[in-house]
Amino acid sequence: MKNNNTGPSSRQLKVGENLRKAISLIFQNHSFHNPIIDRASILITEVKISPDLSNASVYISTLGGINNSPELISALNNSWKPLVGPLTRELKLRRAPRLSFILDDSFERQVYIDNLIKDAKNK
């Protein structure tokens, strides 16, 4: 009997990590001709890929915490198609997965939790 709650396969993890590295390199070397994207310092924190490798959720954060806005996420989700060619060539994939960019707010949540703990210790 197969357990469906085992988590991502090793192939998903490997492709996800390779996607994260490739997308980071493309962001460094590619201009999107969109001022919202081009002036943001984007950090790719994680890439989660579907079991069939057709969809990928790309979690991003910006350096300095600036430009963490819905406009940046919207611009990225509307401008991911220029990434397809470089990604398929870099990763030697037949088809690049459809990218969905999501704001990673884990750093802000961690700071919030740390402050709550610090306040509780001080009381």
Secondary structure, 3 states (H helix, E strand, C coil): CCCCCCCCCHHHHHHHHHHHHHHHHHHHHCCCCCHHHHCCCEEEEEEEECCCCCEEEEEEEEHHHCCCCHHHHHHHHHCCHHHHHHHHHHHCCCCCCEEEEEECCHHHHHHHHHHHHHHHHHC
